[in-house]
Amino acid sequence: MSIAIGKEIKHPKTVGTKLTPKEYEEIAKMIDMGMFLSVSDFLRDAIRDKLKATKIIKLRDINYEDAKKEVLGYYKSYNESYDYEVAEDLELDYGLVCQIIEELEQEGRLSGING
């Protein structure tokens, strides 16, 4: 099977790994129970689950004043949001967002916006 990405064709990659005897036995039991077709099937499924569960956080390099404007704009658009959602959606450092929110609240600029 080949996967087309843009005009480039990507071919599946084969990787090797070592399992402890206990890990292999546990996987073999699940295969015997019909949960998976093979060790490879189990590993593909485990990798997919891990990739879904792992999120890479990308942070932008932005000055404080611009970040403050974006946070205020975010709250004007969404009214209520958790601080971690603001940080994630704007790709800003969580600590920076918390600092900005605190400052905006002290300035009274968030009253009436986020509840």
Secondary structure, DSSP 8 states (H G I E B T S, - for coil): --EEETTEEE----------HHHHHHHHHHHHTTS-SSHHHHHHHHHHHHHHH----------HHHHHHHHHHHHHHHSS--HHHHHHHHT--HHHHHHHHHHHHHTTSSTTT--
